[in-house]
Amino acid sequence: MTNRCFKITRKTAPKFKLIRRNSRSTEFILSQKLFSNIEQCQKFARLKNALAFNFYSIDNLKNANINLEDQHNCQVLGCPETHIRNSLVSDEKFSYYSLYSRHKMRVNDTIKCIPRVGLFVKSKEFENYTNAQAECIKIHGKMANVISAERSNELSDYVGDKLTYVGLSNRDKDRLWKNEFDEPLSCFDYRAWDIGEPTSRGCVTLTKLTINSSTSSISFPVWKVISCSQLLPFICEILPSFN
């Protein structure tokens, strides 16, 4: 188990690719700095868990009467461009880079971006867990990983109070709770089990539980185990396009 957990920390980071020249995304800028080359900008983007970035070379500015200290040629972005979120503008100075290719996204899918985390699609159809896995593969994805507070909180807001399949189960022979990236739950500290869970082998659903009192209400994500044969909606996590 220790070796499997070690592999998680050693995963190869996905690659950023040039999507469009002479263009700049107006998505939310996490941070921006001045760098002498694109490799430094890419490294900065990974450090900030950015999903995309805008960049231009300062070489063309060195001979101009411009104070480089006032320039930010590397803008790292919380979310990438999609067919739903198309905020590219013409800008001869910049080029736009992303972890995701819009050409691999289906036109009819409604995509949710969780900044610095990834892109997600909630199904419009009800499927059992096995068929849900297959549907996610069709859109270059996997069942959504929920093993972090940020992921479970954001995705529970997305699904509301409806039980929705996510990528966590213990159906394999080793009976370990794992996500769809073959990462054991025991390698992580975060849990969102409902009271009394996990009760049995099965597949995990995510829902948003709200507790009301006379003065206030509180909502939080909950994991519940059900039979993998039940027909339910599901969430896919779109994989970065360039590995």
Secondary structure, DSSP 8 states (H G I E B T S, - for coil): -HHHHHHHHT------EEEEEEEEE-S-EEEEE--SSHHHHHHHHHHTT-SEEEE--SGGGTTSS--GGG---EEEESS---SSS--EEEEEEEEEEESS-GGGS-TT--EEEETTTEEEEE-SS-B-HHHHHHHHHHTTEEE----SHHHHHHHHHHHTTS-EEEEEE--STT---EETTS-BGGG-----B-TT---SSSEEEEEEEEEE-SS-EEEEEEEEEE-TTS-B-BEEEE--S--
